[in-house]
Amino acid sequence: MIDLRSDTLTQPTEEMRAVMSAAAVGDDVYGEDPTVNALEEFTSDLLGFPAGMFAVSGTQANLCGIMAHCQRGDEYLVGQTAHTYKFEGGGAAVLGSIQPQPIEMSSAGVMDLAAIDAAIKRQPSMNHFALSTLLCLENTYSGRVLPADYVASAQELARSHGLRVHLDGARLWNAAVASGRSPAEIAQGFDSVSVCLSKGLGAPVGSVLVGSVDLIAEARRWRKMLGGGLRQAGILAAAGRYAIEKHVDRLSVDHANAARLAKGLSEIPGVAVDGPFTNMVFVEFEGAAPKEVEAKLLSASIKIAAAVSTRLICHLDISTDDVDRVLAAFRSALR
Ligand SMILES: Cc1ncc(COP(=O)(O)O)c(C=O)c1O
């Protein structure tokens, strides 16, 4: 089966499983898991921050970060279709009593700076308002790498109003590889960054939140409250460390495969292609129902998640030969 629905579907490799099995472990709630401690230090160093915290998921890392930055009754500004607003169950509002202030965003993940500026509320004396405390960005966004000058301008705007800035960097690794910049450069200027180890990298579980020593100490309190205090978590952290060391550089293969897929699809009549954007390609079918295309591909052992604009994602478990098989199946399905 070739599964193009998501890069979260990657399987741990044999080598990764061996490293997990051999990992030294301890009780991480006591701070005594050497493999978790090593992953936190390694990742925070790599991203240029003083401290890091392992979390079970990107959702948990983002939520702990937002809750560490904001008090009850504060608000965070966030893109209308950003993961930290639309796809995390409203956790900051439900569990943190933190109001989201969604801002319209472009398909490239960019919010208009004037719209951000207009939405910021920083008058503590005005007790009508929640207090804007945090701005959240996402990089990559739907596979798109945020322009560096936009990131710098958004950070500067937020800071000029006394806000802090968090990056949902679930796919920061893709942004770094695609732009030829280091992970630390992509993470520069943020007060906290979450990165995922389970998106395209093969790790079964895990994210790391990085920030200042004080912020991470606060995030650890929330992680415990959220049920994320783990015991012998080194088995998971070992996979995460392996994923960063062995599977980040090879994301360029996924990007090349996405480019091959986009080119091949654009040559098929009736297919409108948007992308490639790092490891993602978006397609619309003219004159064919997406669900029918999905069913035909499934009969050729290829999984897609049909939508008006169908997202196809290349990852660790999709080879260049697989891409060619996918193209042949699309040609046959759309004939
Ligand atoms: C951009 C982005 N941020 C955060 C997350 C959340 O990660 P998790 O599924 O590990 O909670 C995802 C998940 O796909 C994501 O795409």
Ligand as a Chemical Component Dictionary entry (heavy atoms), coordinates in Angstrom:
data_LIG
# 
_chem_comp.id                   LIG 
_chem_comp.type                 NON-POLYMER 
_chem_comp.pdbx_formal_charge   0 
_chem_comp.three_letter_code    LIG 
# 
loop_
_chem_comp_atom.comp_id 
_chem_comp_atom.atom_id 
_chem_comp_atom.alt_atom_id 
_chem_comp_atom.type_symbol 
_chem_comp_atom.charge 
_chem_comp_atom.model_Cartn_x 
_chem_comp_atom.model_Cartn_y 
_chem_comp_atom.model_Cartn_z 
_chem_comp_atom.pdbx_ordinal 
LIG C1 C1 C 0 1.149  22.041 11.494 1  
LIG C2 C2 C 0 0.804  21.064 12.568 2  
LIG N1 N1 N 0 0.953  21.421 13.845 3  
LIG C3 C3 C 0 0.665  20.582 14.855 4  
LIG C4 C4 C 0 0.205  19.309 14.604 5  
LIG C5 C5 C 0 -0.178 18.423 15.757 6  
LIG O1 O1 O 0 0.615  17.306 15.874 7  
LIG P1 P1 P 0 0.059  15.971 16.580 8  
LIG O2 O2 O 0 -0.786 15.285 15.586 9  
LIG O3 O3 O 0 1.316  15.249 16.940 10 
LIG O4 O4 O 0 -0.710 16.400 17.786 11 
LIG C6 C6 C 0 0.041  18.877 13.282 12 
LIG C7 C7 C 0 -0.459 17.523 12.977 13 
LIG O5 O5 O 0 -0.555 17.080 11.865 14 
LIG C8 C8 C 0 0.345  19.790 12.239 15 
LIG O6 O6 O 0 0.183  19.442 10.950 16 
# 
loop_
_chem_comp_bond.comp_id 
_chem_comp_bond.atom_id_1 
_chem_comp_bond.atom_id_2 
_chem_comp_bond.value_order 
_chem_comp_bond.pdbx_ordinal 
LIG C1 C2 SING 1  
LIG C2 N1 SING 2  
LIG C2 C8 DOUB 3  
LIG N1 C3 DOUB 4  
LIG C3 C4 SING 5  
LIG C4 C5 SING 6  
LIG C4 C6 DOUB 7  
LIG C5 O1 SING 8  
LIG O1 P1 SING 9  
LIG P1 O2 DOUB 10 
LIG P1 O3 SING 11 
LIG P1 O4 SING 12 
LIG C6 C7 SING 13 
LIG C6 C8 SING 14 
LIG C7 O5 DOUB 15 
LIG C8 O6 SING 16 
# 
